[in-house]
């Protein structure tokens, strides 16, 4: 069996310390390098002393200062007592022989030590997981997957990136270049919505969460589907995690939306030969799309994270739809907390950490409110209320202005609508038969006034 001690480079460790004796200011360029990353305990203790001296503003790395610092920590003294070391003065002289003269060489040594420390810890974790596989043969796949995810996440969190901390001024050019690169030729920033009028308020940006909110059976899922097809038609790799609808049912609706053939006739097969060709063409098109639909009414956060991360590497996943944010708890307080936690997870772990654009939905109660709106609204980037128009609204607006409307009442990406202005909303036409939502002619907002 390979010895884990082979994953070390004592010469590089000595070179780091020797270089810091000659150039103590170099330590400011390797804040990510921690004493416990050194394989050799003596090197670890000496580096710790130099790092502590640096924190105190002491830049003279000599035997007196190093020795005093070493003697100040009982744990370090105990560790050094295990070795028959020469005097600190002699140690420092030996280290100087391995010193490097440039910052680039020093950083190369530091990167090598960090990488090897990471590999040693990774091997230990993999060995532990391997032992667990044999000892717990009946462990479920979900639990095993979660254990692997947690172990590797802790490992990556332990090793801070070896990127230096820069001032904004040092990075502003590259940041501005990234800002400019996110624009399309027509000035749209992020992934455009299917609905051009929405693009005046927001787009689906990576790192952000958009939530559409509607009462029971008001077309939330249809809205999500319309956005999905629009993204696929624009070459955006997309994932739908569906807690409500099996993939077969979703596909029936999807084909109806794309072909314009009613869902009922998609199901019963009562369509013409020409329509059959449309369906065949639709199926062929869907086969070619970077698109995944997963039905799982018990989708856990850990499983969702793993799926998104895998698809990000496998197909360049960019756009995620989660249908939808809900809780089955009967306790009001528990319900509020679960909904808030799910929204937090979608915003900060899926959208933020994985750099994905996320669209989701949640259900409004009979009063037109979402459980604890404060907990939901705290984390989302854009909140949209969606509903059927009342007969009075249709009469005032006119039939050409459609039968549904949307109100953007929370928007951290741009302008939001006036919450107290009942006449400030966007008009849409919703067809449940073909699972289609399109922009309608917009009503005159001044009608009521």
ZAKE-430165 format. One line per field, with one value per residue (C-alpha): residue in one letter; x, y, z. Coordinates in Angstrom, 1 decimal. Last residue first. Layout:
BEGIN
residuo A,...
u X,...
v Y,...
w Z,...
//
This chain:
BEGIN
residuo X,X,X,X,X,X,X,X,X,X,X,X,X,X,X,X,X,X,X,X,X,X,X,X,X,X,X,X,X,X,X,X,X,X,X,X,X,X,X,X,X,X,X,X,X,X,X,X,X,X,X,X,X,X,X,X,X,X,X,X,X,X,X,X,X,X,X,X,X,X,X,X,X,X,X,X,X,X,X,X,X,X,X,X,X,X,X,X,X,X,X,X,X,X,X,X,X,X,X,X,X,X,X,X,X,X,X,X,X,X,X,X,X,X,X,X,X,X,X,X,X,X,X,X,X,X,X,X,X,X,X,X,X,X,X,X,X,X,X,X,X,X,X,X,X,X,X,X,X,X,X,X,X,X,X,X,X,X,X,X,X,X,X,X,X,X,X,X,X,X,X,X,X,X,X,X,X,X,X,X,X,X,X,X,X,X,X,X,X,X,X,X,X,X,X,X,X,X,X,X,X,X,X,X,X,X,X,X,X,X,X,X,X,X,X,X,X,X,X,X,X,X,X,X,X,X,X,X,X,X,X,X,X,X,X,X,X,X,X,X,X,X,X,X,X,X,X,X,X,X,X,X,X,X,X,X,X,X,X,X,X,X,X,X,X,X,X,X,X,X,X,X,X,X,X,X,X,X,X,X,X,X,X,X,X,X,X,X,X,X,X,X,X,X,X,X,X,X,X,X,X,X,X,X,X,X,X,X,X,X,X,X,X,X,X,X,X,X,X,X,X,X,X,X,X,X,X,X,X,X,X,X,X,X,X,X,X,X,X,X,X,X,X,X,X,X,X,X,X,X,X,X,X,X,X,X,X,X,X,X,X,X,X,X,X,X,X,X,X,X,X,X,X,X,X,X,X,X,X,X,X,X,X,X,X,X,X,X,X,X,X,X,X,X,X,X,X,X,X,X,X,X,X,X,X,X,X,X,X,X,X,X,X,X,X,X,X,X,X,X,X,X,X,X,X,X,X,X,X,X,X,X,X,X,X,X,X,X,X,X,X,X,X,X,X,X,X,X,X
u -57.5,-58.7,-57.7,-54.3,-52.6,-53.7,-53.8,-50.9,-51.7,-51.0,-47.8,-48.0,-48.7,-49.2,-50.1,-52.1,-55.5,-54.6,-54.3,-53.1,-53.0,-50.8,-51.1,-48.4,-49.4,-49.8,-53.6,-53.8,-51.2,-50.2,-47.3,-45.9,-44.0,-40.3,-37.3,-34.1,-32.2,-33.4,-37.1,-40.0,-43.6,-43.4,-47.1,-48.3,-51.6,-54.0,-57.0,-55.7,-55.3,-57.2,-60.4,-60.4,-58.7,-61.8,-64.0,-61.1,-60.4,-64.1,-64.3,-61.3,-57.9,-56.3,-53.2,-49.4,-47.4,-43.7,-40.8,-37.3,-34.0,-35.3,-33.8,-35.7,-38.8,-39.5,-38.9,-40.8,-43.7,-44.5,-47.1,-47.4,-50.2,-53.2,-55.7,-56.7,-53.1,-50.3,-48.3,-44.6,-42.6,-39.0,-36.5,-32.8,-29.8,-26.7,-23.4,-23.0,-22.5,-25.0,-27.8,-27.8,-26.4,-27.4,-30.7,-32.1,-31.0,-32.4,-35.7,-35.8,-34.9,-37.7,-40.3,-39.1,-39.2,-42.7,-44.1,-42.5,-44.2,-47.6,-47.5,-49.2,-46.0,-46.3,-44.0,-43.7,-41.2,-42.0,-41.3,-37.6,-36.3,-32.5,-30.8,-27.0,-26.0,-22.8,-23.7,-21.7,-19.9,-23.0,-25.0,-22.9,-23.2,-26.9,-27.5,-25.3,-27.1,-30.5,-29.5,-28.3,-31.3,-33.6,-36.1,-39.1,-41.6,-39.0,-39.6,-36.4,-36.5,-33.2,-32.5,-29.4,-31.7,-31.2,-33.8,-36.3,-36.0,-36.8,-39.8,-41.0,-40.6,-42.6,-45.3,-45.5,-45.7,-48.6,-50.2,-50.1,-51.5,-54.4,-54.9,-57.1,-54.3,-56.0,-53.2,-52.0,-55.7,-56.3,-53.1,-54.3,-52.0,-49.9,-46.8,-44.4,-47.0,-48.7,-45.3,-44.4,-47.8,-47.5,-43.8,-44.8,-47.3,-44.7,-42.0,-44.2,-45.6,-45.4,-41.9,-40.3,-36.7,-36.3,-32.8,-31.7,-28.7,-29.4,-29.4,-31.9,-34.7,-33.9,-34.3,-37.7,-38.8,-38.0,-39.6,-42.9,-42.6,-42.2,-45.4,-47.2,-46.1,-47.5,-50.8,-53.5,-54.2,-53.7,-52.8,-49.8,-46.2,-43.4,-39.9,-36.7,-33.4,-30.0,-26.4,-26.6,-28.9,-32.4,-33.4,-35.1,-37.5,-37.3,-36.6,-40.1,-41.7,-39.8,-41.5,-39.5,-37.1,-33.5,-30.5,-28.1,-27.8,-29.7,-28.0,-28.9,-25.5,-25.7,-24.2,-22.4,-19.0,-19.3,-19.5,-16.7,-14.4,-15.4,-14.3,-11.0,-10.2,-11.4,-9.1,-6.3,-8.6,-10.9,-8.0,-6.6,-6.6,-4.2,-5.5,-4.4,-8.0,-8.8,-8.4,-10.7,-13.8,-12.7,-12.3,-15.6,-17.4,-15.7,-16.9,-20.4,-20.9,-19.5,-21.8,-24.8,-24.1,-23.9,-27.1,-28.9,-27.5,-28.8,-26.5,-27.0,-23.3,-22.2,-18.8,-17.6,-18.8,-17.7,-14.1,-14.1,-15.5,-12.6,-10.0,-11.5,-11.2,-7.6,-6.7,-8.3,-6.4,-3.1,-4.0,-4.9,-1.6,0.2,-1.6,-0.8,2.9,3.2,1.4,3.7,6.8,5.5,4.6,8.3,9.6,7.3,8.3,11.9,15.2,14.6,15.9,17.2,20.5,18.7,16.9,20.2,21.1,17.7,18.1,21.6,20.2,17.2,19.7,19.9,16.8,16.4,12.7,9.7,10.3,9.3,5.7,5.5,6.9,4.4,1.5,2.7,2.8,4.9,8.2,7.9,7.5,10.5,12.6,11.6,12.4,15.8,16.8,16.1,13.2,13.2,9.8,7.8,4.4,2.5,0.8,4.3,5.6,2.6,3.4,7.1,6.2,3.8,6.4,8.8,6.2,5.1,8.7,9.5,6.2,7.1,4.1,3.3,-0.3,-0.9,1.0,-1.5,-0.7,-3.7,-2.0,0.6,1.4,1.8,4.3,6.6,7.3,9.7,12.2,15.4,13.9,10.8,12.8,14.4,10.9,9.4,12.5,12.3,8.7,9.8,12.5,10.1,7.9,5.0,2.6,5.1,4.0,0.7,2.5,1.3,0.0
v 58.1,54.6,54.5,56.0,52.6,52.1,48.4,46.5,44.4,40.8,39.0,35.3,32.3,28.8,25.5,24.6,24.1,26.3,29.4,32.5,35.9,38.4,42.0,43.6,45.4,48.9,49.5,48.3,51.0,50.2,47.9,50.4,48.2,47.3,48.7,46.8,43.7,43.8,43.5,42.8,43.6,42.7,42.4,39.9,39.7,37.2,37.3,39.3,43.0,42.4,41.7,45.3,46.8,47.9,44.9,42.5,44.1,43.9,40.3,39.6,38.9,35.6,35.8,36.1,37.9,38.3,38.4,39.1,38.5,36.1,35.8,38.1,37.9,34.3,34.9,38.2,36.6,34.2,31.9,33.6,36.1,36.4,36.1,32.6,31.5,32.1,29.2,29.3,29.3,28.9,30.4,30.0,31.4,29.5,30.5,27.2,29.1,31.8,30.2,26.8,27.5,31.1,31.6,28.1,27.3,30.6,29.9,26.5,27.9,30.5,27.9,25.6,28.4,29.5,26.0,25.3,28.5,27.6,24.0,21.7,21.0,19.9,22.7,24.3,25.9,24.5,23.6,24.4,25.7,25.9,27.8,27.5,23.9,23.4,19.9,17.5,20.1,22.1,18.8,17.4,20.5,20.7,17.1,17.2,20.4,18.9,15.7,17.7,19.9,16.9,16.1,14.3,14.9,13.8,14.3,15.2,17.0,17.5,19.6,20.2,19.8,17.4,14.9,17.8,18.7,15.1,15.0,18.3,17.1,14.0,16.1,18.4,15.3,14.0,17.4,17.0,13.5,14.9,14.6,12.4,10.6,10.6,12.3,14.9,15.5,16.5,18.6,20.8,21.0,24.2,22.3,23.6,24.0,20.7,18.9,20.4,19.5,15.8,15.9,17.1,14.3,11.7,13.4,13.1,16.4,18.0,18.0,19.0,19.8,21.3,21.7,23.9,24.3,27.7,27.4,30.2,27.8,25.9,29.2,29.9,26.4,26.8,30.2,28.7,25.8,28.1,30.0,26.8,25.6,28.8,28.6,29.6,26.2,27.2,30.8,32.5,33.5,33.6,33.5,34.7,33.7,35.3,34.0,33.8,36.5,35.8,39.2,42.1,45.1,46.1,42.5,41.7,43.5,41.3,38.2,35.1,36.4,37.3,35.6,38.1,41.8,42.7,45.5,44.4,42.9,40.9,42.0,39.6,40.4,44.0,43.1,40.6,43.3,45.6,42.9,42.4,46.1,46.6,43.9,46.0,48.9,46.5,45.7,42.2,39.2,36.7,33.6,30.4,29.5,28.6,25.0,24.1,24.9,22.4,19.7,20.5,20.2,16.9,15.4,16.8,15.6,12.1,11.8,13.0,10.5,7.7,8.8,9.0,5.7,3.9,2.2,-1.5,-2.3,-0.2,-1.6,-2.0,1.3,3.0,1.8,3.4,6.6,6.7,5.9,8.6,11.1,10.2,10.4,13.8,15.0,13.9,15.5,18.8,18.9,18.1,21.0,23.4,22.5,22.9,26.2,27.6,26.5,28.2,31.3,31.5,31.1,33.9,36.2,36.0,35.1,31.6,30.3,26.7,27.5,29.9,27.0,25.6,28.9,29.1,25.6,26.5,29.6,27.6,25.2,21.6,19.5,16.1,15.9,15.0,18.1,20.2,19.0,19.8,23.3,23.9,22.8,25.0,28.1,31.1,29.1,29.1,32.9,33.4,31.1,32.8,36.3,35.3,33.1,35.8,36.8,40.6,41.5,42.0,43.5,41.4,39.4,38.8,37.4,34.9,33.8,33.4,31.2,29.1,28.5,27.3,24.9,23.5,23.0,21.0,19.0,18.0,17.5,21.2,22.2,22.5,25.8,27.4,28.8,30.9,34.1,33.5,37.0,38.7,36.0,37.5,40.4,38.2,38.1,36.5,34.5,34.1,32.5,29.9,29.1,28.5,26.6,24.3,23.4,22.9,20.6,18.6,17.8,15.6,13.1,10.2,10.2,8.8,5.5,3.5,0.0
w -12.8,-13.2,-16.9,-16.3,-16.4,-20.0,-20.5,-22.2,-25.3,-24.3,-23.7,-24.2,-21.9,-23.4,-21.9,-25.0,-23.4,-20.4,-22.6,-20.7,-22.3,-20.3,-19.0,-16.7,-13.5,-12.0,-11.7,-8.0,-7.1,-3.5,-4.4,-7.0,-9.4,-9.0,-10.8,-11.0,-9.8,-6.2,-7.3,-5.0,-6.1,-9.7,-10.6,-13.2,-15.0,-16.5,-18.9,-21.8,-22.7,-26.0,-24.0,-22.7,-19.6,-17.7,-18.6,-18.0,-14.6,-13.6,-14.6,-12.3,-13.9,-13.2,-11.0,-10.8,-8.1,-9.0,-6.5,-7.7,-5.9,-3.4,0.1,2.5,0.4,1.4,5.1,5.0,3.0,5.8,4.1,0.7,0.6,-1.7,1.1,-0.1,0.3,-2.2,-3.5,-4.4,-7.6,-8.8,-11.3,-10.7,-12.6,-11.7,-10.1,-8.1,-4.8,-5.5,-7.4,-5.8,-2.4,-1.7,-3.5,-3.6,0.0,1.3,-0.4,1.1,4.6,4.3,3.3,6.1,8.7,7.8,7.9,11.3,12.6,11.1,12.3,9.8,8.0,4.3,3.0,-0.4,-2.8,-6.3,-9.0,-9.1,-12.4,-13.0,-15.8,-16.5,-16.7,-18.7,-19.8,-17.6,-15.4,-14.4,-14.6,-11.7,-9.6,-10.1,-9.3,-6.1,-4.9,-5.5,-3.6,-0.6,-0.6,-0.5,-3.3,-1.8,-4.6,-7.1,-10.8,-12.7,-16.1,-17.9,-20.9,-23.1,-26.2,-29.1,-28.1,-27.6,-31.3,-32.4,-30.1,-31.6,-35.1,-34.3,-32.7,-35.7,-38.0,-35.9,-36.3,-40.1,-39.8,-37.7,-34.0,-31.8,-29.9,-26.6,-24.6,-27.2,-27.9,-24.3,-24.2,-27.0,-30.0,-30.2,-31.1,-28.4,-25.6,-26.3,-26.4,-23.0,-21.5,-22.6,-21.4,-18.0,-17.6,-18.6,-16.4,-13.3,-11.9,-8.5,-7.0,-10.3,-10.7,-14.1,-15.5,-18.4,-20.7,-22.5,-26.3,-27.1,-28.0,-24.7,-22.7,-24.4,-23.7,-20.0,-19.7,-21.0,-18.6,-15.6,-16.6,-17.1,-13.6,-12.0,-14.0,-11.5,-10.0,-6.3,-5.8,-7.3,-6.6,-9.1,-7.6,-9.2,-7.6,-8.5,-8.8,-12.5,-13.9,-15.1,-16.4,-14.6,-15.0,-18.6,-19.5,-18.1,-21.0,-23.5,-22.2,-22.9,-20.2,-21.1,-19.6,-18.1,-19.2,-22.3,-24.3,-27.8,-28.4,-25.2,-21.9,-19.6,-21.2,-20.0,-16.4,-16.8,-18.3,-15.4,-12.9,-14.8,-14.7,-11.1,-9.7,-8.3,-7.4,-5.6,-3.3,-3.6,-1.3,-2.8,-4.5,-2.9,-2.3,1.3,2.0,4.9,2.8,0.2,2.8,4.6,1.2,0.5,3.7,3.4,-0.2,0.5,3.6,1.6,-1.2,1.4,3.0,-0.3,-1.5,1.6,4.1,4.1,3.7,6.7,7.6,4.0,2.6,5.9,5.4,1.9,3.3,5.8,3.1,0.9,3.8,4.6,0.9,0.6,3.7,2.2,-1.2,0.4,2.3,-1.0,-2.7,0.1,0.2,-3.6,-3.6,-1.0,-3.0,-6.1,-4.1,-2.9,-6.5,-7.7,-4.7,-5.8,-3.9,-2.7,0.6,1.0,2.7,5.0,6.6,7.9,9.5,11.1,12.6,14.0,15.7,17.0,18.6,17.2,17.4,19.1,18.4,20.6,22.7,19.7,19.9,23.6,23.2,20.3,22.5,25.4,23.2,24.4,24.1,20.3,20.2,22.4,20.3,17.0,18.4,19.8,16.8,14.3,12.0,12.3,10.7,13.9,13.1,15.7,12.9,11.4,14.6,14.6,11.1,11.9,15.0,13.0,10.3,13.0,14.4,11.1,9.9,13.1,12.6,9.0,6.8,6.7,6.0,9.8,9.8,7.4,3.9,2.7,3.9,1.3,-0.2,3.2,4.1,1.5,3.9,5.9,3.0,4.3,7.2,5.0,2.2,4.6,6.0,2.5,1.4,4.3,3.3,-0.3,0.8,3.0,0.0,1.1,-0.4,0.1,3.8,2.7,2.1,-0.9,0.0
//
